[in-house]
Amino acid sequence: MPAAPDNHEAHDYAERIRDRLPRRLQELREACGLSMYALWMKCGVSRDMISRIEGGESIPTLHVVAPLTHGVEKKLTELGAMLEEK
């Protein structure tokens, strides 16, 4: 039986992205001049969920990230690039 691949690099990469998402989302929301409530009204993701994401308490799925990204007037690829930046 083949050995399982060493996925430490992939795990570390995912952790870095997860750690950066809350701050980046908040920065984008504030740059658009949106409160959490206004972003909720614009994209349909609840204010409570936005608060939990920005607080690092929740890891959003793509179904949540996509409308949030649209709400802050970015494309998913742009958000991805921002999450890769240090």
MOLINSUL-V75029 format. One record per run of one state. SS is the DSSP state (h for helix, s for strand, l for the rest). FROM is the first residue (numbers start at 1). TO is the last residue. If there is no record, write none. Layout:
BEGIN
ss->SS from->FROM to->TO
ss->SS from->FROM to->TO
END
This chain:
BEGIN
ss->l from->1 to->7
ss->h from->8 to->31
ss->l from->32 to->35
ss->h from->36 to->43
ss->l from->44 to->46
ss->h from->47 to->54
ss->l from->55 to->61
ss->h from->62 to->71
ss->l from->72 to->75
ss->h from->76 to->84
ss->l from->85 to->86
END
